[in-house]
């Protein structure tokens, strides 16, 4: 039985190799066949997809892939800190310059 066209997308999203996703799809098809007793109707395909997604989630939990997103975000924040500080300093200098150069009314003598 052919795998769904979205199988590579599901595999990449879960971080599972496509070969492993194909074997999980075949297992899901077998389980859906025994669960529904029919092949090819809407109930069968719905059960196959649901079982496949559950198997894919279970496989995703067994992988030892580190989550580096928080580390990268903190690194980006540290790189941006000097730029942000410099931007704030220039805004303060500009505001001070604007206050200094405003024309003040002369007092009548």
N, CA, C and O of each residue as an XYZ file, in Angstrom:
436
protein
N       0.845     -1.169      0.000
C       0.000      0.000      0.000
C       0.891      1.233      0.000
O       1.894      1.290      0.712
N       0.516      2.211     -0.802
C       1.316      3.435     -0.905
C       1.128      4.305      0.329
O       0.053      4.377      0.924
N       2.206      4.950      0.678
C       2.172      5.866      1.832
C       1.536      7.186      1.405
O       1.566      7.528      0.223
N       0.962      7.928      2.346
C       0.375      9.226      1.994
C       1.445     10.215      1.554
O       2.612     10.095      1.926
N       1.033     11.185      0.763
C       1.987     12.166      0.252
C       2.539     13.071      1.354
O       3.621     13.637      1.203
N       1.810     13.210      2.449
C       2.270     14.054      3.552
C       3.211     13.329      4.511
O       3.670     13.919      5.489
N       3.499     12.073      4.245
C       4.353     11.298      5.150
C       5.723     11.941      5.356
O       6.171     12.016      6.500
N       6.422     12.416      4.303
C       7.712     13.075      4.556
C       7.580     14.329      5.427
O       8.463     14.622      6.233
N       6.489     15.059      5.265
C       6.284     16.255      6.071
C       6.080     15.880      7.539
O       6.670     16.488      8.433
N       5.230     14.863      7.778
C       5.024     14.386      9.142
C       6.340     13.898      9.751
O       6.626     14.157     10.920
N       7.141     13.185      8.944
C       8.416     12.650      9.437
C       9.367     13.781      9.820
O       9.986     13.737     10.883
N       9.485     14.790      8.964
C      10.363     15.918      9.274
C       9.876     16.681     10.495
O      10.674     17.106     11.331
N       8.566     16.853     10.594
C       7.994     17.578     11.721
C       8.296     16.865     13.044
O       8.555     17.508     14.061
N       8.260     15.531     13.017
C       8.533     14.754     14.227
C      10.025     14.483     14.419
O      10.435     14.035     15.490
N      10.841     14.749     13.395
C      12.272     14.483     13.502
C      12.621     13.014     13.331
O      13.647     12.548     13.828
N      11.765     12.288     12.625
C      11.949     10.852     12.407
C      12.412     10.642     10.967
O      11.913     11.321     10.070
N      13.351      9.722     10.714
C      13.745      9.432      9.332
C      12.559      8.915      8.514
O      11.650      8.285      9.054
N      12.578      9.185      7.219
C      11.458      8.808      6.349
C      11.299      7.292      6.287
O      10.177      6.791      6.206
N      12.407      6.560      6.323
C      12.312      5.091      6.304
C      11.549      4.583      7.520
O      10.711      3.688      7.412
N      11.848      5.163      8.673
C      11.152      4.765      9.906
C       9.686      5.174      9.838
O       8.818      4.434     10.302
N       9.398      6.332      9.271
C       8.005      6.775      9.118
C       7.246      5.831      8.187
O       6.066      5.558      8.410
N       7.916      5.332      7.144
C       7.270      4.360      6.251
C       6.918      3.077      6.998
O       5.834      2.523      6.813
N       7.833      2.610      7.837
C       7.531      1.389      8.591
C       6.413      1.635      9.605
O       5.588      0.753      9.839
N       6.379      2.825     10.207
C       5.287      3.156     11.118
C       3.958      3.241     10.370
O       2.920      2.856     10.907
N       3.984      3.744      9.127
C       2.764      3.802      8.322
C       2.247      2.389      8.029
O       1.050      2.125      8.136
N       3.160      1.488      7.659
C       2.733      0.110      7.382
C       2.128     -0.534      8.630
O       1.134     -1.254      8.537
N       2.721     -0.276      9.786
C       2.180     -0.807     11.037
C       0.805     -0.207     11.325
O      -0.097     -0.913     11.775
N       0.640      1.094     11.067
C      -0.650      1.752     11.273
C      -1.711      1.173     10.357
O      -2.862      1.019     10.764
N      -1.342      0.852      9.128
C      -2.291      0.261      8.173
C      -2.723     -1.122      8.660
O      -3.904     -1.465      8.594
N      -1.768     -1.914      9.147
C      -2.121     -3.239      9.662
C      -3.069     -3.130     10.855
O      -4.059     -3.856     10.940
N      -2.752     -2.210     11.780
C      -3.613     -2.049     12.952
C      -4.991     -1.515     12.571
O      -5.994     -1.919     13.159
N      -5.050     -0.614     11.596
C      -6.345     -0.083     11.164
C      -7.181     -1.162     10.499
O      -8.404     -1.171     10.630
N      -6.527     -2.075      9.783
C      -7.252     -3.172      9.139
C      -7.862     -4.085     10.186
O      -9.016     -4.495     10.057
N      -7.097     -4.408     11.224
C      -7.646     -5.275     12.264
C      -8.694     -4.549     13.115
O      -9.629     -5.172     13.618
N      -8.534     -3.247     13.271
C      -9.469     -2.485     14.094
C     -10.821     -2.289     13.414
O     -11.868     -2.460     14.038
N     -10.792     -1.929     12.132
C     -12.054     -1.632     11.435
C     -12.625     -2.843     10.713
O     -13.842     -2.952     10.565
N     -11.782     -3.741     10.268
C     -12.252     -4.901      9.520
C     -12.488     -4.612      8.054
O     -12.796     -5.525      7.287
N     -12.352     -3.379      7.655
C     -12.554     -2.993      6.259
C     -11.290     -2.340      5.735
O     -10.424     -1.908      6.496
N     -11.208     -2.281      4.412
C     -10.072     -1.616      3.783
C     -10.619     -0.640      2.747
O     -11.403     -1.023      1.879
N     -10.209      0.605      2.838
C     -10.535      1.563      1.791
C     -11.659      2.527      2.098
O     -11.850      3.478      1.339
N     -12.402      2.341      3.151
C     -13.468      3.305      3.431
C     -12.928      4.446      4.295
O     -11.773      4.417      4.720
N     -13.765      5.443      4.549
C     -13.327      6.636      5.282
C     -12.939      6.297      6.718
O     -11.978      6.855      7.249
N     -13.674      5.394      7.344
C     -13.360      5.004      8.719
C     -11.981      4.359      8.798
O     -11.219      4.602      9.734
N     -11.677      3.542      7.810
C     -10.384      2.862      7.752
C      -9.246      3.875      7.627
O      -8.261      3.792      8.359
N      -9.377      4.833      6.699
C      -8.307      5.805      6.486
C      -8.154      6.736      7.690
O      -7.040      7.115      8.049
N      -9.270      7.100      8.309
C      -9.193      7.918      9.511
C      -8.481      7.198     10.642
O      -7.661      7.782     11.350
N      -8.808      5.914     10.804
C      -8.147      5.121     11.846
C      -6.660      4.964     11.536
O      -5.826      5.031     12.439
N      -6.324      4.755     10.260
C      -4.920      4.590      9.874
C      -4.121      5.854     10.168
O      -3.009      5.784     10.690
N      -4.683      6.997      9.836
C      -3.975      8.260     10.092
C      -3.834      8.499     11.589
O      -2.767      8.895     12.059
N      -4.915      8.259     12.344
C      -4.845      8.462     13.798
C      -3.800      7.562     14.447
O      -3.021      8.007     15.290
N      -3.790      6.300     14.049
C      -2.805      5.357     14.600
C      -1.399      5.766     14.197
O      -0.474      5.699     15.006
N      -1.234      6.195     12.935
C       0.079      6.626     12.462
C       0.588      7.819     13.261
O       1.752      7.846     13.660
N      -0.273      8.805     13.496
C       0.151      9.982     14.251
C       0.491      9.619     15.693
O       1.429     10.171     16.267
N      -0.266      8.692     16.280
C       0.066      8.234     17.638
C       1.400      7.510     17.671
O       2.206      7.721     18.577
N       1.633      6.656     16.681
C       2.918      5.950     16.611
C       4.070      6.924     16.382
O       5.154      6.762     16.941
N       3.822      7.936     15.554
C       4.859      8.925     15.280
C       5.184      9.737     16.535
O       6.350     10.036     16.795
N       4.167     10.091     17.306
C       4.408     10.801     18.568
C       5.186      9.935     19.548
O       6.087     10.418     20.234
N       4.835      8.653     19.609
C       5.558      7.744     20.502
C       7.015      7.604     20.054
O       7.918      7.540     20.888
N       7.240      7.558     18.756
C       8.605      7.459     18.228
C       9.379      8.742     18.512
O      10.570      8.702     18.819
N       8.706      9.860     18.408
C       9.340     11.147     18.672
C       9.821     11.234     20.118
O      10.869     11.815     20.399
N       9.042     10.647     21.034
C       9.410     10.668     22.452
C      10.657      9.835     22.730
O      11.383     10.117     23.683
N      10.917      8.814     21.913
C      12.068      7.949     22.153
C      13.364      8.528     21.598
O      14.448      8.069     21.955
N      13.264      9.527     20.733
C      14.472     10.101     20.141
C      15.178     10.990     21.148
O      14.539     11.643     21.973
N      16.483     11.010     21.075
C      17.281     11.815     21.998
C      17.807     13.058     21.286
O      19.014     13.294     21.250
N      16.913     13.839     20.730
C      17.341     15.056     20.062
C      17.252     16.214     21.044
O      16.189     16.456     21.616
N      18.352     16.932     21.247
C      18.314     18.044     22.194
C      17.541     19.226     21.614
O      17.530     19.447     20.404
N      16.917     19.955     22.477
C      16.192     21.151     22.070
C      17.140     22.341     22.216
O      17.438     22.765     23.332
N      17.609     22.874     21.102
C      18.590     23.950     21.139
C      17.956     25.313     20.925
O      18.656     26.325     20.960
N      16.662     25.365     20.706
C      16.014     26.642     20.426
C      16.195     27.653     21.553
O      16.523     28.803     21.263
N      15.999     27.286     22.843
C      16.209     28.297     23.894
C      17.651     28.806     23.952
O      17.885     29.982     24.233
N      18.597     27.939     23.690
C      20.005     28.344     23.709
C      20.273     29.348     22.594
O      20.943     30.359     22.804
N      19.744     29.060     21.405
C      19.958     29.976     20.287
C      19.274     31.310     20.517
O      19.813     32.355     20.153
N      18.092     31.287     21.116
C      17.395     32.544     21.390
C      18.168     33.384     22.393
O      18.258     34.602     22.233
N      18.730     32.757     23.430
C      19.495     33.529     24.408
C      20.769     34.080     23.779
O      21.181     35.196     24.097
N      21.391     33.319     22.900
C      22.582     33.815     22.208
C      22.238     35.022     21.343
O      22.990     35.995     21.298
N      21.112     34.957     20.664
C      20.700     36.076     19.824
C      20.442     37.316     20.680
O      20.818     38.426     20.302
N      19.796     37.124     21.843
C      19.541     38.257     22.733
C      20.851     38.875     23.216
O      20.966     40.097     23.310
N      21.843     38.030     23.523
C      23.126     38.564     23.997
C      23.843     39.331     22.890
O      24.493     40.340     23.163
N      23.735     38.867     21.642
C      24.355     39.582     20.537
C      23.653     40.914     20.280
O      24.288     41.885     19.867
N      22.335     40.960     20.527
C      21.578     42.183     20.255
C      21.661     43.203     21.379
O      21.321     44.367     21.165
N      22.103     42.809     22.573
C      22.139     43.734     23.708
C      22.967     44.985     23.442
O      22.470     46.082     23.695
N      24.207     44.887     22.944
C      24.969     46.119     22.692
C      24.285     47.027     21.668
O      24.318     48.251     21.803
N      23.672     46.437     20.653
C      22.987     47.239     19.645
C      21.775     47.942     20.236
O      21.511     49.103     19.923
N      21.044     47.246     21.081
C      19.880     47.849     21.730
C      20.303     48.968     22.661
O      19.667     50.021     22.701
N      21.378     48.746     23.414
C      21.874     49.779     24.332
C      22.341     51.000     23.551
O      22.086     52.132     23.963
N      23.026     50.783     22.426
C      23.499     51.894     21.621
C      22.313     52.666     21.023
O      22.344     53.895     20.956
N      21.293     51.961     20.599
C      20.105     52.607     20.051
C      19.413     53.465     21.117
O      18.998     54.590     20.838
N      19.293     52.935     22.328
C      18.685     53.692     23.417
C      19.512     54.936     23.758
O      18.958     55.999     24.039
N      20.837     54.795     23.731
C      21.711     55.924     24.026
C      21.543     57.023     22.971
O      21.474     58.203     23.314
N      21.478     56.647     21.702
C      21.302     57.635     20.641
C      19.939     58.319     20.728
O      19.826     59.509     20.435
N      18.909     57.580     21.127
C      17.595     58.196     21.303
C      17.630     59.228     22.423
O      17.063     60.312     22.284
N      18.287     58.901     23.526
C      18.390     59.838     24.646
C      19.197     61.066     24.244
O      18.827     62.185     24.598
N      20.300     60.877     23.507
C      21.114     62.000     23.055
C      20.325     62.894     22.105
O      20.417     64.120     22.170
N      19.551     62.268     21.224
C      18.753     63.035     20.279
C      17.684     63.846     20.998
O      17.460     65.014     20.677
N      17.023     63.222     21.974
C      16.001     63.935     22.731
C      16.628     65.102     23.503
O      16.044     66.184     23.561
N      17.798     64.896     24.089
C      18.492     65.954     24.817
C      18.897     67.069     23.860
O      18.756     68.245     24.196
N      19.388     66.729     22.697
C      19.783     67.720     21.688
C      18.579     68.557     21.265
O      18.682     69.774     21.113
N      17.424     67.887     21.073
C      16.211     68.601     20.685
C      15.797     69.590     21.774
O      15.384     70.708     21.467
N      15.901     69.192     23.034
C      15.541     70.088     24.135
C      16.498     71.273     24.223
O      16.073     72.383     24.543
N      17.776     71.054     23.946
C      18.771     72.120     24.050
C      18.628     73.143     22.933
O      18.906     74.324     23.138
N      18.198     72.703     21.752
C      18.157     73.607     20.596
C      16.816     74.287     20.408
O      16.664     75.084     19.483
N      15.840     73.998     21.254
C      14.548     74.666     21.136
C      14.735     76.152     21.420
O      15.527     76.540     22.279
N      13.999     76.969     20.690
C      14.090     78.428     20.882
C      13.223     78.773     22.090
O      12.034     78.456     22.140
N      13.848     79.426     23.050
C      13.151     79.815     24.256
C      12.733     81.285     24.113
O      13.498     82.105     23.605
N      11.520     81.611     24.562
C      11.082     83.007     24.453
C      11.919     83.908     25.374
O      12.297     83.519     26.479
N      12.195     85.120     24.882
C      12.960     86.098     25.638
C      12.054     86.781     26.661
O      10.887     87.061     26.386
N      12.595     87.037     27.815
C      11.832     87.734     28.840
C      11.809     89.232     28.515
O      12.804     89.801     28.067
N      10.685     89.833     28.745
C      10.581     91.282     28.501
C      11.298     92.027     29.637
O      11.117     91.709     30.812
N      12.091     92.994     29.275
C      12.827     93.729     30.282
C      12.068     94.896     30.827
O      12.574     95.612     31.692
